């Protein structure tokens, strides 16, 4: 298991977008009413994030930085320029097909109510769920296509950040690590494969603390590891 910690608010949002994309695409491939509901719920959350104007602005800033960084390959710089051009030409009304869709807006309003999507609450949803599986998938991917441009940019930016790394060995004294930092990094990664504990992060580009925590079961209280451990930490996007 690789744990990632964003060091800026924009990277935090990009990671949330990435997670929601993965969730929705997994759910929609299962021929189940409940999987379809989960896919649409994730899609609506995605639209909320990507349609914020500052998401587009932050992506363009990231792409700008990649375009002028001579350390990047020519291919990466050209791809960054292409994605920036696409986002720059995208209308601010690009998401209207989803945001103003009556069916999806009805679902959005009911999703916030606990248990509010029963057939007696939302017959329009259950009528749609009774359509053939392939028809529901077609509708879903048609909605998803509206946000493809920004999703492509998020995927590209995160992939670029993850491959530009500096690796450090960090000593966790009694399961705790702290340092003051001055870096331009965007993301931290720790591979915890083979360990029975997990990291809890706190910090930003100026300070960082990581606490290693173990929990034997969901019923047991989590507690900090009480031994000294050396782990490799990947500092990404430097």
C-alpha angles and dihedrals in degrees: 000000000000115000118204129197122193117221096198134045093240093055089047089057093045091053091051090050090050092051093049091049091053092047095049094046092050094047097047092057092064118085095227131114091225093049090051091050090050091049093052092045090054090046092054090049088050092053090052090056102040096044092061106106093225090061090063091043093051092047091052090050090053092048091048090055091049092049095058098039105106090197088070120087119259088244092056092047091050092048091050090051091049093051092046090052092051093050092044092055094045113112120239085236092059093113097047092103088065102029093050097039106123094211094051093043090054089053092046091056094049096043090069090060114084107247089353099140101071116135091257090052099042114017091162090065095048091048087057092045089056090061116101115284093243091053092053090049091050091052091047095051090046089058091043091053090067091067098037095108096058092040090054090053093048091049092049095047094049092046090052093049093049094053095050101074145151114203121215133181109230124195113219108205107210088343096308133108128182135170141159110236142188109195142126093230120140104196144018124212131192122184106216096177110145095019125106095213135067137218127249111203132203129171148055138233091309104045137015137193127177124187121194111220133188128199121180095200140347088265095054121083114250114248136186117259109256101207135078112259132178116213134175114243122196114217105203134198097025 
